[in-house]
Amino acid sequence: MWLILGLIAIVATFINLYMYTVGKDYKLAMAIGLSFTALTLCSEYSLVSRWVKVEDWSALGDVVPGMERALWFLTIVSILLNIAPILLEFKNKK
């Protein structure tokens, strides 16, 4: 599930950036991109929770350390890309 939600977040982010570059209203796409980023994080947390419930310590030990770094990086990139049009508009209005 996290993969599908993550792909939707990526697509929505690119739609957001495209809508900004062509001069259309991009705010709905931005909200969708950020929302699906949050849903992806929740889905990942649910996956880890399932592993803890079934005591799959090898999966936790193998996957979680790398997943933590990837999720931090991808979340920060998603936030920056999604708010970039707002920052650019703010900069251009000055």
C-alpha positions in Angstrom: 0.0 0.0 0.0 2.8 2.4 0.9 4.2 2.0 -2.7 0.9 3.1 -4.3 0.4 6.0 -1.9 4.0 7.1 -2.5 3.6 6.9 -6.3 0.5 9.0 -6.1 2.3 11.6 -3.9 5.1 11.8 -6.5 2.7 12.2 -9.4 0.7 14.8 -7.6 3.9 16.7 -6.8 5.0 16.7 -10.4 1.4 17.9 -11.4 1.8 20.6 -8.8 5.1 21.8 -10.4 3.7 21.5 -13.9 0.6 23.5 -13.0 2.7 26.3 -11.6 5.0 26.4 -14.6 2.0 26.8 -17.0 0.4 29.4 -14.8 -2.6 27.4 -13.6 -3.9 27.0 -10.0 -1.6 24.5 -8.4 -2.9 24.5 -4.8 -5.1 21.5 -5.0 -2.3 19.4 -6.5 0.0 20.7 -3.7 -2.5 19.7 -1.1 -2.9 16.2 -2.7 0.9 15.7 -2.9 1.4 16.6 0.8 -1.6 14.6 1.9 -0.4 11.5 0.1 3.1 12.0 1.5 1.5 11.9 5.0 -0.6 8.8 4.1 2.6 7.1 2.8 4.3 7.7 6.2 1.2 6.4 8.0 1.2 3.3 5.8 4.9 2.7 6.6 4.3 3.0 10.3 1.5 0.5 10.0 3.8 -1.9 8.3 6.4 -1.6 11.1 3.6 -2.0 13.6 2.5 -5.3 12.0 6.1 -6.6 12.1 6.3 -5.8 15.8 3.0 -7.6 16.5 4.2 -10.7 14.8 7.6 -10.3 16.3 9.4 -10.3 13.0 12.6 -8.9 14.4 14.7 -9.8 11.4 12.5 -7.6 9.1 12.7 -4.8 11.6 16.4 -5.1 11.9 17.0 -5.3 8.2 14.5 -2.8 6.8 13.9 -0.1 9.5 17.3 1.5 9.7 17.5 2.2 5.9 13.8 3.0 5.7 14.2 5.7 8.4 16.8 7.6 6.4 14.8 7.2 3.1 11.6 8.4 4.7 13.2 11.4 6.2 14.9 12.3 2.9 11.8 11.7 0.7 9.5 13.6 3.1 11.8 16.6 3.2 12.1 16.6 -0.6 8.3 16.3 -1.0 7.7 19.2 1.3 10.3 21.4 -0.4 9.0 20.5 -3.9 5.4 21.0 -3.0 5.9 24.4 -1.4 8.4 25.6 -4.0 5.7 27.3 -6.1 4.5 29.3 -3.1 8.0 30.4 -2.3 8.6 31.3 -5.9 5.4 33.4 -6.0 6.4 35.1 -2.8 9.9 35.9 -4.2 8.5 37.2 -7.5 6.0 39.5 -5.8 8.8 41.4 -4.0 
